[in-house]
Amino acid sequence: MVYMGKNIWRWAGVAAVVLAAAGGAAWWWGQGRPPDVSYRTAKIERGPLQASVSASGAVNPVTQVSVGTQVSGQIKELLVDFNSEVKAGQLIATIDPETFEYRVRQAQADVDAAEAAVLTAQANVSSARAAVSRARTDHSEAQRDLERKKSLVDKQFIAQTEAEKAQALVNTTRESVSSAEAQQGVAEAQVKSARAGVAQRQAQLSQARVDLQRTRITSPVTGIVIKRAVEKGQTVAASLQAPELFVIAQNLQDMQVEASIDESDVSRIRLGQKASFTVDAFPGQSFEGEIRQVRKAAQNVANVVTYVAVIGFSNTAGRLLPGMTANVRVVTETRDNALKIPNAALRVRIAGVDPAPAPADGTTPAAPAAAAPAAGANAATEFRNRLVTTLQLDAAQTEKVDAIYAEARPKFAQLRELPAEERGKARERVLGDLRVRIGEVLTPEQKLKYPALLAEATGRTVTRGRIYLLEDG
């Protein structure tokens, strides 16, 4: 009986161990087993593929002339205004001419005085010539008298002293002739000097007349006034440079976009490449042009180096106006028969870490309660979802933002290969381009909220040192 009781307790203990093991296995199977993995499939297709460069710029006329003034004074009349059509040589403004009229009169008086001085010098020349003629006559008479007296001395009709007196008179008259000829030369030189004075005064008179003429501001080209920088009664001063009065666009039918191309993309820009751009004034419309020029002068703003590419286009309808902001896209390369896979195939989301993708209707799903805060590789996904939620992006905008992220990922991957001292500057360029491209997707209302969202993102990622738009590997 005792032996039998011991076996019962032994079998009860074994049963308890088996039940505990079964319970642990069941718990592990329900809690510890990894969740089911689901996959989506897509076809690999062949079709056209394009590589492009995006940038922003401004619409400007091909030729615009800044009209200034070369003289100082008070604006007396303004004959044109904004949007006025003008022709070459047309009077568009006048400066008070009174001061310049007095200068012309003074210069004219100086010319008259110089011409009178010429007449006086010419009269002195005539007098000098008469004096030379008299001196020569006296010398000739003294020479003949000397010869007669020499003949009489030889015949001993007169004394030798008479011949010597005649010789002295000849010498005196000879010196008188030389002096008269010198005076004639001085008088002739004075005539040349007086004539030079006349030429100088005439030049001053011409300059005064030119300055008087410059008080009449005329249009140098035929076009449209797009800027007026002065008012009637305003005083303008032309000192080191001519003050700007008007800006005239020569032709608003042929215009261009000056776009800032990042230095990492400028090597792919070539003359003649097709380009398209949009402007905020005409949403949903695209305008076509082509690359006319790539300027070699670099522009450095906040350590970001860009180059200006000029995209020419025809503005025959006159809808685009100078100064409009243009979002430019330049197709740099095209493949007609390339293998293509969806961008989503190049991304991975970890269950429980990355939030679920946004639904096709543009709404953002709620984040799981157990999901850990995004950090490191998950920062870009968090910012993307904040962007969709805060700015209320629609389905089309969300798709474009995802495509921008996908295109930029390889650029960030390349940053790891750069030296540490170059990595920060290169990252800033990529981030700057990314911010601009995302801004191009937004509506004007969304653009007003975009800077605040960027500023908040900057404050939340101080440990990484940069805005976490895409750095998710």
Secondary structure, 3 states (H helix, E strand, C coil): CHHHHHHHHHHHHHHHHHHHHHHHHHHHHHHHCCCCCCCCCCCCEEEEEEEEEEEEEEEEECCEEEEECCCCEEEEEECCCCCCEECCCCEEEEECCHHHHHHHHHHHHHHHHHHHHHHHHHHHHHHHHHHHHHHHHHHHHHHHHHHHHHHHHHCCCCCHHHHHHHHHHHHHHHHHHHHHHHHHHHHHHHHHHHHHHHHHHHHHHHHHHHHHHCCEEECCCCEEEEEECCCCCCEECCCCCCCEEEEEECCCCEEEEEEEEECCCHHHCCCCCEEEEEECCCCCCCEEEEEEEEEEEEEEECCEEEEEEEEEEECCCCCCCCCCEEEEEEEEEEEEEEEECCHHHHCCCCCCCCCCCCCCCCCCCCCCCCCCCCCHHHHHHHHHHHHHHHHCCCHHHHHHHHHHHHHHHHHHHHHCCCCHHHHHHHHHHHHHHHHHHHHHHCCHHHHHHHHHHHHHHHHHCCCCCCCCCCCCC
